[in-house]
Amino acid sequence: MADRAALQRLREGRFFKGWDGAVASDRVEASEASMRQLIDALLAAGPEIDEDEARDAVGDCIDRFNELDDEGWINTIEREEIAEQIGRVVGLCGFEFDEDWLDERDW
């Protein structure tokens, strides 16, 4: 079962604050918006989120990051932090996170 309250709290915070000054602000904003969209999709699925629904929502989020990485700015640090944040969200949905959740990534 998803921890909806924790997902909502996570949604209200910053995901990539450490990127400020190192990554263009429009990319930071778009990246954080993508994570909020992921959480919104999962919250909209209801309290009993099906794993297939969660994987679809994560896939959509990864597609957004693939589009954002138009100039190859997602490097090792960004890649690890994106994966960490997606993993946090997946965990709050009650699922075990591993690399196969990120199969669709191009970065």
N, C-alpha and C positions, 0 to 999 in steps of 0.2 A: 504494500500500500504506500502510496506517495505521501510524503510529508509536505502537504500543501502550504502550511504556514511557513516552513523553512524555505520552500521554493519562492514564495512571495517576498520574504525578507531578502533572499539572494537577489531577486529581480530588482529590488529597490537600491541595491548597492552598486559599487563599481566592480567591474570584472578585470579590467586591464589598466588600473591606475599606474602601475609601474612602467607603462609604455609612454606616459606623458613626457614630452620632450625628446624622446628617442624615436617615436613613430609619429608620422603626420597626424595632426589632431582629427582631421576628417576620417582617417582610417580607424583611429581609436574609437571615435563616435559610432561609426558604422559597425565596428566589431562588437561594441557593447550593445548596440541595437539588435544585432543578430542574435546575441545571447538572450536578450529580453524576448525576442520573437520565439525562440525555442521554448522558454519557460511559459510564455502565453499559450503556445500550442499544447503544451503538456497539461497546463491547468485547465484548458478548455476540454480536454479529453475526460475530465471527471476524476473522482477520487480513486477509482480503480483503473489505472492506466495499464493498458495491454502492452506487452513488450514490443509487438509489431508496430503499434501506434508510436511508441517511444522511439523506435529505430527509424521510422519514417520521419518524425520530427527532427531527430538528430541528423538524418540525411539531408533534409532541407537546410538545416543550419550549416552543414558542411558545404553544401552547394553555394550558399551565400558567401562563405569564406573563400571558396574557389574563385568566385567572381571578384571578390575584393582583392585577391592576390594577382591582379592584372599585371603588375610590374615585378613580381617575385619578391615582395617585401617581407613575406612571412618566412623568417629564417628559423634557426634552431630554437632560440629563446621564445619567439612568438608561437611557434608550433607546439612546444611543450606547454606553454601557458594556455593556449586554446584547448589542447587536449585535457589539461587539468581542470579547466572550468567546465567543459562538457562532461567530464567524469564526475564532477561534483553534482551536476544536475541529474545525471543518470542515477547516481547513488541515492539522491533524495527521492527518486521515483521508485526506489526499492530494487533496483537491478544492479548486478555486478558489472562494472565497467572494465573493458579490456580493449586492446587495439582493434578488434574486429568492428567495434562501433564506428571507427574512423576510416573504414575501407574505401569510402568514396572520395577521400581527400586527394587533392593534386599538389599539396604543399608539403 
